[in-house]
């Protein structure tokens, strides 16, 4: 899927179970300039997951921002989301593409050069380098951080958009963009911010400035 702005992806924080807080953070991130949203839920049962996703899609549409679903292709299909993000252990990309169609976004997590090479033969729209730095948000099944050197190596392999996640914040965003990434994906940097709108604006500004320095 073309013409998607991957510069600032907000990956929702599944530790936030209170819907009023969850949606308040989401809307403020949208006001602040988040360009794409990924709904990531590892604990919710299907029915509440569907309800949250449906409400999210409506809100994201108000701001003209695509919503993609982490892992759950059934939920993405049920709400007609803009796409899905898959991990290395999730459904095969070829099957996912057949299910959701040619026009939807598919992103794939990549943690090393070999996975980036293999991704070149897959029908995906972007890769998520995960993790770029160490992070406390996701600790289970986490690969070794690739760092900036790892990003540079994968940039030489992969020509389509790259989004980096894992320990990303205002202090390292510019370096990520200046070294070849098309965008960043953040969880805690927004979900734990005192002012998610202000934080989103600050990140967006850094991204735009770093993009002009490439």
Helices and strands as residue ranges (DSSP letters): E 8-11, H 19-31, E 36-39, H 46-62, E 66-70, H 73-79, E 83-86, H 93-100, E 105-110, H 113-119, E 126-130, H 147-157, E 161-165, H 173-178, E 183-186, H 188-191, H 196-212
